[in-house]
Amino acid sequence: MKQHEKQFSFQYQDLSETRLDKFLAQQLQDQNYSRTFITNLIKQGQVTVNDKIAASQKQLLKTGDMVVINIINNSNENGLVAKPVAINIIYEDDDIIVINKANNLVVHPGAGNFDNTLVNGLLFNMKELSSVNQESRPGIVHRLDKQTTGLLIVAKNNQSHYFLAQELKNHEIIREYIALVHGKIKAQSGTIDAPIARDKVHRRKMAVNEANAKAAITHFKVLETFNNYSLVSCQLETGRTHQIRVHFQWINHPVVNDPTYSKFPVEDSNLGQYLHAYKITFKHPRTKKVMVFTAELPDFFQNRLKLLRKENGN
C-alpha cells in the first residue's frame, strides 16, 4: 500500500462551543470526506487541537482553537485509493458480498472519477477482494450504471469470482429489474430480442444494431399501467451495456428520466433513469446453495409511483 498525506489547518472562530468532528466535517465538506472518515482519523491521532492530539471526536472547540488534520489516503499497487465511500451491504461472508447500490454511485474508477466509486469504498472496508478482473475492478463480477440502483454481487476471492463469472456466462444468475417506462405497453409480457452494439455516431452510447453487435435478450412483464406510463419487471438473459435502457428505447417505451436514451425531457438529472435491480438469484460459489436477495425500490422511485397511483385514483 502507498500513502498520500494532505494536511489542513483551521482556526475555530465562533463564540459558542462546538464538537470537533462537526467542525471538521463543515470545513472539509468540499473535499468529499465523510464525518465517519474524519472521526476515524481523530481516533487514529491524526488531528491536533492547539498542537495536542485531540482527545476524541466529541471534544468541544473554543474560540481561537487551532485545529490541524492529517489525511492519509491508502492506495494499492495499482494506484486505487481506499476511501470511506458509503456502501449498503445486505449480506457478507468469507466469499461474497451482496450490495444494494445507491443512486449516483459509480461502480469502478474510470475517466473523471478515480476515488469516489464503489471500488474505493470496498478497498477501504474489505481486507480481501478478487483480482481476476481488470486492475481497476477488484471484486467486481458485474456492474450497474451510475444512476441504476439495486443489487450487485462482489467476489472476495478468485475462486468465487471464477465461479460467479461462469454462472453469469451460462445465464445461471437471474437478475430481475423494475423500470418505469413511458407509454402504455399493450402486451402483458414479452421478450425483446435485439442485438446491441456501440452507436455508430455517438460512441459512448449503445444501440440496437446488426453490425458488430452481440445478442441481447430481455424478458419483461407489465406490473401496472398509468395514464402515460408502465411499470415493468425485466429479467436479463444477457447482460449487455445499458441493455434494458436500449431495448425499451427501441420499442418506443424509453425508461423515464433516462438522460441518454429517452426522447422525453429529463425531469431531474440528479435521479437519472427509473431503473432498479430489485432481485438476484444465484448459487453460492462455495456451498452451491441457491441464494435469493431482494431490495426495495429507493424512496424517489416509490414516491413517484404513489403520485401515479393517486392520479389513477388508487
Secondary structure, DSSP 4 states (H G I P E B T S, - for coil): -EEEEEEEEEE---SS-EEHHHHHHHHTGGGT--HHHHHHHHHTT-EEETTEE-S-TTPEE-TT-EEEEEEEEEE-TT-PEE------EEEE-SSEEEEEEPTT--SS-BTTBSSSSHHHHHHHH-S----SS-TT-TTBSS---TT-EEEEEEESSHHHHHHHHHHHHTT-SEEEEEEEEES--SSSEEEEE--EEE-SS-TTSEEE-STT-B--EEEEEEEEE-SSEEEEEEEESS--TTHHHHHHHHTT-PBTT-TTT-SSPPS-TTT---EEEEEEEEE-TTT--EEEEE-PPPHHHHHHHHHHHHHTT-
